Amino acid sequence: MSYPDQTLTTHAMLVLWGQFAQAIGLIRKLGGVRMGQKTRVHSPQTKVIEFLIAILGGLPYLKDISHAAHPLDQDQAVARAWLQPGWADDSGVSRTLQALTPEEVAHILAVLEDVSQPFIDREVALALRDQGRLIYDGDLTGRPVSSSSTTYPHAAFGHMSDAVQLGYQAALVSMHSPTYGRLWLSVTQHPGSTVSCTQAEALALAAEARSGLRPWRRTTVLRERLAQQADLWQAAQDKLQRRRQAWQAAQTQLEQTRQQLAHWQDEVTRLEGAYQVQGRPERPHSRLAQARRRWAVQQRRLPRRQEAAIQALRHLEKQCQQVEVLQTEQALLQQRLARFEQNNATNPAPIQALFRLDGGFGTGENVALLIEMGYEVYTKPYSHRVSAALQSRVSAEQSWARVGANAEMVAWHDTRLGCMPYPVDVALERFHTGSEVRHNALLHYGRDSVTQDLTAWFQCYNGRQTIEAGIKEGQQVFQMHHLKVRSEAGLLLQEHFAAFAANFVRWAAQWLAEQCPRVDEPFDVRSIGVKRLVQVGANTSAWVIWQPGGCLVRFTEYSAFAGTTLRAQDTWAFQLPLPLYKSCHFAPF
């Protein structure tokens, strides 16, 4: 197909991003994914690329491909920039997404990972050089659908946006990037019933898989925990033996009472018969009266003995369960120790890394696991009872440190909490909102002297607002609050395409700023912001002048960027600072 030298587009940034996609090999690699669907007018690979472009363009619904004010499937400039002969309509894209197999989706996601990895590797190296450590943020966010819907596969009811709704949960991990601010490393889709406290380890392992690096596992503290666990297990075994003896004693007493009851019942029956034959009256101190009293004593004693035996059995069963729990925990910790020792044996360059999580992940076991994995941990406790306990612990002599406009903190170093296997730094936050005062607790473990600088602690933990902003960006900019398809493959693809798109737009802005300058005067695309690039730049008009190895994009007078001309090339010189890995590793601790 031949193209004119100049074409009008209503999706200017999508054209520029197409040139960038060529430069990083994305189009070639997606086009090379083998799919079993037939090609009639448009190939299934073209329609998968079209789905990605629809997300990059911030289209709320799949039908907007064909029915928006400026339909994407009519824009030949975008098709040419993305090396496609043309676009399918929205129904064609929908059918392709519906027919994708799990294997085909896995190949598409592998392409996204392959294209992303050089960017992630570079930012990891720069972060280690500039910050001395990697900073990860993890979170779980809901993807609600209509509560009456029955056509979304594997959807389930769960807590989303402070309400119980039907839908999915997305487990997300991001890292702080020196160049781009925030990079998504991983996204995993779960049913809506999934809760945060079950996902901490998976988030950490996902971060390590993408960065290719991990901290030195704290096997020393894990061994100490195992020794304490062994002591607890032995104490539980001793208590179990005492519970078993108490139950056996209660059973013996119950049996004796039953025998005594039967004996005195028979004795009363025998004496009543003898007295009747002899015609003897029953006197208060006669043998019959004494037998009746002893029978009555055993009758009154029997319910108490039965209740004591039942109670002893309950205690025994409860202690058996406690021993089983401790034994299971001990076995899991032993397996973890063996795995972590193997991790350390195959980790020639351990790094320092910080993980920030909200209170939904802050159970004692999750905090302990992240500590043992070698992370510097910033989180909140899972239970609100910790905050209440800390409020009662604050003395009149303690002074609150101002850490924000309406926030104060008081802290305790190396503190033992009942829910935590290890001592942690603990802080109580106090927020003043009008006449209302709210309290929250913070937890920390690691090398940072947080109790010496409460403002730094407050700011570091609240730095995880970057991932919350990223989630908001995904919902509002890349329209993740609208699930565009109802097939399992399509839903998974949309989740990963949205995370990739957020990274892609940032990479492309850097590329435009560094290697595709404005023709007449400086124009830093990086200062525009992702939201405006997508909602405005990707939906504005421009003239595209095709040139060998790229194109010129001149925004029209009706565009928000009127008068701006950018030269886009289909290549990018990309240098990875790989030697930084060796210079930025840290000794084990």
C-alpha positions in Angstrom: 0.0 0.0 0.0 1.4 3.5 -0.9 0.9 6.5 1.3 0.9 10.2 0.5 3.9 12.3 1.8 1.5 14.2 4.0 -1.4 12.9 6.1 -3.8 14.5 8.6 -4.2 12.7 11.8 -6.5 13.4 14.8 -4.3 11.3 17.1 -1.0 13.1 16.9 0.8 11.4 19.9 -0.3 8.0 18.7 1.7 8.6 15.5 4.7 9.7 17.5 4.3 6.7 19.8 4.1 4.5 16.7 7.6 5.7 15.7 8.8 5.0 19.2 7.3 1.5 19.1 9.3 0.9 16.0 12.4 2.2 17.6 12.2 -0.3 20.5 11.1 -3.2 18.4 7.7 -3.5 20.0 5.7 -3.7 16.7 8.1 -6.3 15.2 7.9 -8.5 18.2 4.1 -8.3 18.6 3.7 -9.0 14.9 5.9 -12.1 15.3 3.6 -13.7 17.9 2.1 -16.9 16.4 -1.7 -17.0 16.6 -4.1 -19.7 15.4 -6.7 -17.3 14.2 -7.2 -16.8 10.5 -6.5 -13.5 8.7 -9.3 -12.3 6.5 -8.8 -8.5 6.1 -6.7 -7.8 9.2 -4.4 -10.1 11.0 -5.0 -11.0 14.7 -1.6 -9.5 15.5 -2.9 -6.2 14.0 -6.0 -6.3 16.2 -3.9 -7.0 19.3 -1.8 -3.9 18.5 -4.9 -2.0 17.9 -6.2 -2.9 21.4 -3.0 -1.6 22.9 -3.3 1.6 20.9 -6.9 2.0 22.1 -5.6 1.9 25.7 -2.7 4.3 24.9 -5.3 6.7 23.5 -7.4 6.5 26.7 -10.5 5.2 25.0 -13.1 4.3 27.7 -14.8 1.5 25.7 -13.8 -0.8 23.0 -16.6 0.5 20.7 -14.9 3.9 20.7 -12.4 2.4 18.2 -15.2 2.8 15.6 -17.7 5.2 17.2 -15.7 8.0 18.9 -15.9 11.5 17.5 -12.7 10.7 15.6 -12.6 7.0 15.1 -9.2 5.3 15.5 -10.0 2.7 12.8 -10.3 5.5 10.3 -6.9 7.1 11.1 -4.4 5.9 8.4 -1.6 8.0 9.8 -1.7 6.0 13.0 -1.8 2.8 11.0 1.2 3.8 9.0 3.2 4.9 12.1 2.5 1.5 13.6 3.4 -0.4 10.3 -0.1 -1.7 9.8 -2.0 -1.6 6.5 -5.2 -0.5 8.3 -7.3 -1.0 11.4 -10.2 -3.4 12.1 -13.5 -2.1 13.5 -14.3 -2.6 17.2 -16.2 -5.9 16.6 -13.2 -7.4 14.9 -10.9 -6.5 17.8 -13.5 -7.9 20.2 -13.7 -11.2 18.3 -9.9 -11.6 18.3 -9.7 -10.9 22.0 -12.4 -13.4 22.7 -10.6 -16.1 20.7 -7.2 -15.7 22.2 -5.8 -18.8 23.9 -3.9 -18.7 27.2 -0.7 -19.7 25.3 -1.1 -16.8 22.9 -1.7 -14.3 25.8 1.4 -15.7 27.5 3.5 -15.0 24.3 2.1 -11.5 24.1 3.0 -10.8 27.7 6.4 -12.2 27.2 6.9 -9.6 24.4 5.9 -6.8 26.8 8.4 -8.1 29.4 11.2 -8.4 26.8 10.6 -4.9 25.5 10.4 -3.5 29.1 13.4 -5.2 30.5 16.1 -2.9 29.2 14.3 0.1 30.6 13.9 -1.6 34.0 17.5 -2.8 34.0 18.7 0.7 33.4 16.6 2.3 36.1 17.6 -0.4 38.6 21.3 0.4 37.9 20.7 4.1 38.2 18.7 3.8 41.4 21.5 1.7 43.0 24.0 4.3 41.9 22.1 7.3 43.0 20.1 6.0 46.0 22.1 3.1 47.1 19.0 0.9 47.2 15.8 0.1 45.3 12.5 1.4 46.6 9.4 -0.8 45.9 5.8 -0.1 46.5 3.1 -2.7 46.5 -0.7 -2.5 46.6 -3.9 -4.3 45.8 -6.7 -2.4 43.9 -10.2 -3.4 42.9 -11.6 -3.6 39.4 -15.4 -3.6 40.1 -18.0 -4.7 37.6 -21.8 -4.6 37.7 -22.9 -6.6 40.8 -25.6 -8.3 38.7 -23.4 -9.4 35.9 -22.8 -13.1 35.3 -20.6 -12.9 32.2 -17.2 -11.9 33.7 -15.1 -15.1 34.2 -13.8 -15.7 37.7 -15.2 -12.5 39.1 -15.9 -12.6 42.8 -17.3 -10.3 45.5 -14.8 -8.5 47.7 -13.9 -5.2 49.3 -13.3 -2.5 46.6 -13.3 1.3 47.3 -14.8 0.8 50.8 -17.6 -1.3 49.6 -18.3 -5.0 48.8 -18.5 -5.3 45.0 -18.2 -7.9 42.3 -15.1 -7.9 40.2 -11.3 -8.5 40.3 -8.3 -7.4 42.3 -5.0 -6.3 40.7 -1.8 -6.9 42.7 0.6 -4.2 41.6 4.3 -3.5 42.2 6.1 -0.3 41.2 9.6 0.9 41.8 11.0 4.5 42.2 12.8 5.4 39.0 15.4 8.1 38.9 14.5 8.9 35.3 10.7 8.3 35.1 9.6 8.8 38.7 7.5 5.6 38.7 7.8 2.3 36.8 5.3 -0.5 37.0 7.2 -3.8 37.5 4.4 -6.3 37.8 0.6 -6.7 37.7 -1.3 -9.9 38.6 -5.0 -10.3 38.3 -7.0 -12.1 41.1 -10.6 -12.7 41.9 -12.3 -9.9 43.8 -12.4 -12.0 47.0 -8.5 -11.8 47.3 -7.3 -9.8 50.3 -4.1 -7.9 50.7 -2.7 -9.9 53.6 -2.3 -13.0 51.3 -0.2 -11.2 48.7 2.9 -9.7 50.4 5.4 -12.5 49.5 4.0 -12.7 45.9 4.6 -8.9 45.5 8.2 -9.2 46.8 9.0 -12.1 44.5 7.5 -10.4 41.5 9.6 -7.3 42.2 12.8 -9.5 42.4 11.9 -11.3 39.2 11.6 -8.1 37.2 14.7 -6.4 38.7 16.8 -9.5 38.6 18.2 -8.6 42.0 17.4 -9.4 45.6 18.6 -8.5 49.1 20.7 -10.8 51.2 18.2 -13.0 53.1 18.4 -12.6 56.9 19.0 -16.2 57.7 20.6 -15.4 61.1 17.4 -13.9 62.4 15.4 -16.7 60.9 17.5 -19.3 62.7 16.9 -17.4 66.0 13.2 -17.4 65.3 13.4 -21.2 64.6 15.1 -21.7 67.9 12.4 -19.7 69.7 9.8 -21.7 67.7 11.4 -25.0 68.9 11.2 -23.8 72.5 7.6 -22.8 72.0 6.9 -26.2 70.5 8.6 -28.0 73.4 6.6 -26.0 75.9 3.4 -26.8 73.9 4.3 -30.5 74.0 4.8 -30.4 77.8 1.5 -28.6 78.2 -0.1 -31.2 75.9 1.1 -33.9 78.1 -0.3 -32.2 81.2 -3.6 -31.7 79.3 -3.7 -35.4 78.4 -3.1 -36.4 82.0 -5.8 -34.0 83.2 -8.2 -35.5 80.7 -7.4 -39.0 81.7 -7.8 -38.1 85.4 -11.2 -36.5 84.6 -12.2 -39.6 82.7 -11.2 -41.8 85.7 -13.1 -39.6 88.2 -16.2 -39.7 85.9 -16.0 -43.5 85.6 -15.6 -43.8 89.4 -18.6 -41.6 89.9 -20.7 -43.7 87.5 -19.7 -46.8 89.4 -20.5 -45.3 92.8 -23.8 -44.1 91.5 -24.7 -47.5 90.2 -23.5 -49.1 93.4 -25.6 -46.9 95.7 -28.6 -47.2 93.4 -28.5 -51.0 93.7 -27.9 -50.7 97.5 -31.0 -48.5 97.9 -33.1 -50.9 95.9 -31.8 -53.9 98.0 -32.4 -52.1 101.3 -35.9 -50.9 100.3 -36.8 -54.5 99.5 -35.4 -55.8 102.8 -37.1 -53.1 104.8 -40.4 -53.9 103.1 -40.2 -57.6 103.8 -39.2 -57.1 107.4 -41.8 -54.3 107.9 -39.1 -52.0 109.3 -39.7 -48.2 109.2 -37.1 -46.0 107.5 -35.5 -43.8 110.1 -33.3 -40.7 109.5 -30.1 -42.5 110.5 -30.9 -46.0 109.2 -28.8 -47.8 106.7 -31.4 -47.1 104.0 -31.4 -43.3 104.7 -27.6 -43.2 104.6 -27.6 -45.1 101.3 -30.2 -42.7 99.8 -27.9 -39.7 100.9 -24.9 -41.3 99.3 -26.8 -42.1 96.1 -28.0 -38.4 96.0 -24.4 -37.2 96.4 -23.3 -39.2 93.4 -26.3 -38.0 91.4 -25.3 -34.4 92.1 -21.6 -35.2 91.4 -22.1 -36.9 88.0 -23.0 -33.7 86.0 -19.9 -31.9 87.4 -17.7 -34.9 86.5 -19.2 -35.0 83.0 -18.6 -31.3 82.5 -15.1 -31.5 83.9 -14.3 -34.4 81.4 -15.8 -32.4 78.5 -13.8 -29.3 79.5 -10.6 -31.4 79.8 -11.3 -32.8 76.4 -11.7 -29.4 74.9 -8.5 -28.2 76.5 -6.7 -31.3 75.1 -8.1 -30.8 71.6 -7.2 -27.1 71.6 -3.7 -27.9 72.8 -3.4 -30.6 70.1 -4.3 -28.0 67.5 -1.8 -25.6 69.0 0.9 -28.2 68.7 0.0 -29.0 65.1 0.0 -25.3 64.3 3.5 -24.8 65.8 4.7 -28.0 64.1 3.4 -26.7 60.8 5.0 -23.3 61.3 8.2 -24.9 62.3 8.2 -27.0 59.1 7.4 -24.0 57.0 10.2 -22.0 58.6 12.6 -24.8 58.1 11.7 -24.9 54.4 12.0 -21.1 54.2 15.5 -21.3 55.9 16.7 -23.9 53.3 15.3 -21.8 50.5 16.8 -18.6 51.8 20.2 -20.3 52.3 20.0 -21.4 48.7 19.1 -17.8 47.7 22.1 -16.5 49.4 24.4 -19.1 47.9 23.3 -18.0 44.4 23.3 -14.3 45.1 26.8 -12.9 44.4 25.7 -9.2 44.5 23.0 -8.7 47.1 21.4 -5.2 47.2 19.6 -3.1 49.7 15.9 -2.7 49.0 13.0 -1.0 50.7 9.4 -2.2 50.5 6.4 0.1 51.4 3.0 -1.4 51.9 -0.2 -0.2 53.4 -1.9 -1.6 56.5 -3.8 -4.3 54.6 -0.4 -6.2 54.2 0.9 -5.4 57.7 0.2 -8.7 59.5 2.8 -10.0 61.9 3.7 -12.9 59.6 4.0 -10.6 56.5 6.2 -8.2 58.3 8.4 -11.1 59.6 8.6 -12.6 56.1 9.7 -9.3 54.5 12.3 -8.9 57.3 13.6 -12.4 56.7 13.7 -11.7 52.9 16.2 -8.9 53.7 14.0 -5.8 53.1 13.8 -2.5 54.8 10.1 -2.5 55.7 7.8 0.5 56.0 4.2 -0.3 56.7 1.2 0.1 59.0 -0.1 -2.6 61.4 -2.9 -4.8 60.1 -4.9 -4.5 63.3 -6.3 -1.2 64.6 -5.8 -2.5 68.1 -2.1 -1.6 67.8 -3.0 2.1 67.4 -5.3 1.9 70.4 -2.6 0.2 72.5 -0.1 2.9 71.6 -2.5 5.7 72.5 -2.7 4.3 76.1 1.1 4.0 76.1 1.8 7.7 75.5 2.8 9.4 78.7 2.3 13.0 79.6 6.0 13.5 79.5 6.4 12.5 75.9 6.4 15.3 73.4 4.8 15.0 70.0 7.0 16.0 67.0 5.4 18.1 64.2 5.9 16.1 60.9 3.3 17.8 58.7 0.8 20.6 58.4 -1.7 18.8 60.6 0.3 15.7 61.6 2.3 14.9 64.7 4.2 11.7 65.7 5.7 10.0 68.7 7.8 6.8 68.4 9.4 3.9 70.2 12.6 2.2 69.0 13.0 -1.6 68.8 9.7 -2.5 70.4 8.1 -5.9 70.9 4.5 -6.2 69.8 2.4 -9.3 70.5 1.7 -9.8 66.8 5.3 -9.5 65.6 8.0 -12.1 65.9 10.7 -9.5 65.8 11.1 -6.1 67.5 10.2 -3.2 65.3 10.2 0.6 65.4 6.7 1.8 66.2 5.2 5.2 65.8 1.8 6.8 66.6 0.5 9.5 64.2 -1.9 12.1 65.3 -3.9 14.1 62.7 -5.9 17.2 63.5 -8.8 17.9 61.1 -10.8 20.7 62.6 -12.1 19.5 65.9 -11.5 15.8 65.0 -8.3 14.0 66.0 -7.4 10.7 64.2 -4.6 8.3 65.1 -2.7 5.8 63.0 0.3 3.5 63.8 3.4 3.0 61.7 5.9 0.1 61.7 9.5 0.0 60.5 12.3 -2.5 60.4 15.7 -1.8 59.0 18.8 0.3 59.0 17.1 3.7 58.8 17.2 5.6 62.1 13.6 6.5 61.8 13.0 7.2 65.5 15.7 9.9 65.3 14.1 11.7 62.5 10.3 11.4 62.6 9.7 13.8 59.7 11.9 11.7 57.4 9.9 8.6 58.5 6.6 10.3 57.9 7.7 11.5 54.4 9.3 8.2 53.4 6.2 6.1 54.2 3.9 8.7 52.6 6.1 8.4 49.5 4.1 5.3 48.7 1.4 7.8 47.5 3.2 7.4 44.2 1.7 4.0 43.7 -1.7 5.3 44.8 -1.3 8.0 42.1 -0.3 5.3 39.6 -3.5 3.4 40.4 -5.5 6.6 40.0 -3.7 7.2 36.7 -4.6 3.8 35.5 -8.3 4.2 36.3 -8.7 7.8 35.0 -6.2 8.1 32.2 -6.0 4.5 30.8 -9.6 3.9 31.7 -9.1 0.8 33.9 -12.4 1.5 35.6 -14.0 0.4 32.4 -13.3 -3.3 31.6 -13.5 -3.2 27.8 -13.9 -7.0 27.3 -15.5 -10.0 29.1 -13.2 -12.8 28.0 -10.5 -14.1 30.4 -7.8 -13.5 27.9 -9.0 -10.0 27.0 -9.3 -9.0 30.7 -5.7 -10.2 31.4 -4.4 -8.5 28.3 -6.1 -5.2 29.3 -4.6 -5.3 32.8 -1.1 -5.8 31.4 -1.5 -3.4 28.5 -2.6 -0.6 30.9 0.5 -1.0 33.1 2.7 -1.3 30.0 1.1 1.8 28.5 1.8 3.9 31.7 5.5 3.0 31.3 5.5 3.3 27.6 4.2 6.9 27.6 7.0 7.9 30.0 9.7 6.1 28.0 8.4 7.8 24.8 8.4 11.2 26.4 12.1 10.8 27.3 12.8 9.6 23.7 11.0 12.6 22.3 12.9 15.0 24.6 16.3 13.5 23.9 16.2 12.4 20.3 13.2 13.9 18.6 13.5 17.6 19.4 11.1 20.4 18.3 12.3 21.7 15.0 12.1 25.5 15.8 12.7 25.8 19.5 13.1 23.6 22.6 9.9 21.6 23.6 10.2 19.3 26.6 7.5 16.7 26.3 8.4 15.4 29.7 7.0 18.5 31.4 3.5 17.9 29.9 2.5 15.0 32.0 1.1 11.6 31.2 -2.6 12.6 31.6 -2.3 15.5 29.2 -0.3 13.5 26.7 -2.9 10.8 26.6 -6.2 12.8 27.0 -5.0 15.8 24.8 -2.0 14.8 22.8 -3.2 11.4 21.7 -6.6 13.0 20.6 -5.5 16.1 18.8 -4.9 16.9 15.2 -1.6 17.3 13.3 -0.1 17.0 9.9 2.3 14.1 9.4 5.0 14.6 6.8 6.6 11.2 6.1 10.4 11.1 5.7 12.9 8.3 5.3 13.5 6.8 8.7 10.8 8.8 10.4 8.3 11.7 10.1 7.6 15.3 11.0 4.5 15.9 13.1 3.2 19.5 12.9 0.3 20.2 15.2 -2.6 22.1 13.6 -3.9 25.4 14.7 -6.9 23.6 16.3 -4.5 21.7 18.6 -3.5 22.5 22.1 0.1 22.4 20.8 -0.6 24.5 17.8 2.6 25.5 15.9 4.7 22.8 17.4 6.6 20.5 15.0 8.4 17.4 16.2 10.7 15.2 14.2 10.3 11.5 15.1 12.8 8.9 14.2 12.2 5.1 14.2 15.5 4.4 16.0 16.8 5.1 19.5 20.3 5.0 20.8 19.9 3.2 24.1 22.8 2.7 26.5 22.5 0.5 29.6 24.9 1.4 32.5 25.5 -2.3 33.3 28.8 -1.8 35.1 26.9 -0.1 37.9 25.6 -3.4 39.1 29.0 -4.4 40.4 29.8 -1.1 42.0 26.4 -0.8 43.8 26.1 -4.1 45.6 26.2 -4.3 49.4 27.7 -6.7 51.9 25.4 -9.2 53.5 23.7 -8.3 56.8 
